[in-house]
Amino acid sequence: KMKPFDLEKFKSGAVGITRCGDEVTFVAHVPEAQIFYRLVFMDSKGCIGQCAETGRYFGHKETDLDIIGHKQETKTYWINMYEGSCYWYEDKSCADDQPNCARINGKAYKVEIEL
């Protein structure tokens, strides 16, 4: 899964994804530069590239180097639910180590949260 490109998230450290699937990381934002040189990034091979603040690499045509989105990151938790309360754990074994006859359906529920 992928989220659409967001300049502020990219500047804050979110990994960008190019149209061809390469991962890129933020290096610098130079707002006073010419339009297609304002955003500086590094690809997975250590090569430096530049593009517009929209992620567009060059001109009005789509290219494989356009930054089109960000990795969709999720965090998984395991929830033990009880009548009137619940407790969360970062792994299933910890949730299962807390058995209680009041646990609803006698099991931990998996919950994935988008970051």
C-alpha positions in Angstrom: 0.0 0.0 0.0 1.1 3.6 -0.6 -0.1 7.0 0.5 0.0 9.9 -2.0 3.1 12.1 -2.0 3.1 14.8 0.7 6.0 17.3 0.8 5.8 18.0 4.5 5.8 14.3 5.4 8.7 13.7 3.0 10.6 16.6 4.7 9.8 15.0 8.1 11.4 11.7 7.2 8.7 9.6 5.4 10.3 7.4 2.7 9.2 8.5 -0.8 8.4 6.0 -3.6 9.1 6.8 -7.3 6.8 5.7 -10.1 9.3 2.9 -10.9 9.2 1.7 -7.2 12.5 3.0 -6.0 12.7 4.3 -2.4 14.0 7.9 -2.0 14.9 9.9 1.1 14.7 13.7 1.7 18.0 15.6 1.6 17.1 19.3 1.2 14.3 21.8 0.3 15.5 24.9 -1.6 12.3 27.0 -2.3 14.2 29.7 -4.1 15.6 27.3 -6.7 14.1 26.9 -10.2 10.9 24.8 -10.0 12.4 21.4 -10.9 15.4 21.8 -8.6 13.6 22.7 -5.3 13.5 19.3 -3.7 16.8 17.3 -3.4 16.6 13.6 -2.6 18.8 10.5 -2.5 17.8 7.2 -4.1 18.5 3.7 -2.7 21.8 3.5 -4.6 23.1 6.8 -3.0 22.5 8.9 -6.1 21.2 12.5 -5.7 18.2 13.7 -7.6 16.2 16.9 -7.8 12.5 17.5 -8.5 9.7 20.0 -8.0 7.9 20.3 -4.7 5.0 18.2 -6.1 7.4 15.3 -6.6 7.4 15.8 -10.4 10.9 15.1 -11.8 10.7 17.1 -15.0 8.1 19.0 -17.1 4.5 18.0 -17.6 5.1 14.4 -18.7 5.1 11.6 -16.2 8.5 9.9 -15.6 9.8 6.9 -13.7 11.6 9.3 -11.4 8.5 11.2 -10.2 8.0 10.8 -6.5 4.4 9.6 -6.3 3.8 8.5 -2.8 5.0 7.2 0.6 5.2 3.7 2.1 2.0 2.9 4.0 3.3 2.0 7.5 1.3 0.1 10.0 1.7 -1.0 13.6 0.2 -4.2 14.9 -1.2 -4.5 18.4 -3.0 -7.3 20.2 -6.0 -6.3 22.4 -7.5 -8.3 25.3 -11.1 -7.1 25.7 -13.1 -7.3 28.9 -16.5 -6.1 29.9 -16.0 -2.4 30.3 -12.2 -2.3 29.6 -9.4 -3.5 27.3 -5.6 -3.8 27.4 -3.2 -3.7 24.5 0.1 -5.5 23.9 2.7 -5.2 21.2 2.9 -8.9 20.5 0.4 -11.8 20.7 2.4 -13.9 23.1 2.3 -11.1 25.7 -1.5 -10.8 25.2 -1.9 -14.5 25.5 0.2 -14.6 28.7 -2.6 -12.6 30.4 -5.4 -15.1 30.2 -8.5 -14.3 32.2 -11.8 -16.0 32.3 -13.4 -12.6 31.8 -11.6 -12.0 28.5 -14.2 -11.7 25.7 -14.2 -14.9 23.6 -11.1 -16.0 25.4 -8.7 -14.6 22.8 -6.6 -11.5 21.9 -7.8 -9.5 18.9 -5.3 -8.2 16.3 -5.5 -4.5 15.4 -3.5 -2.8 12.8 -3.1 1.0 13.0 -1.9 3.1 10.0 0.9 5.5 11.0 
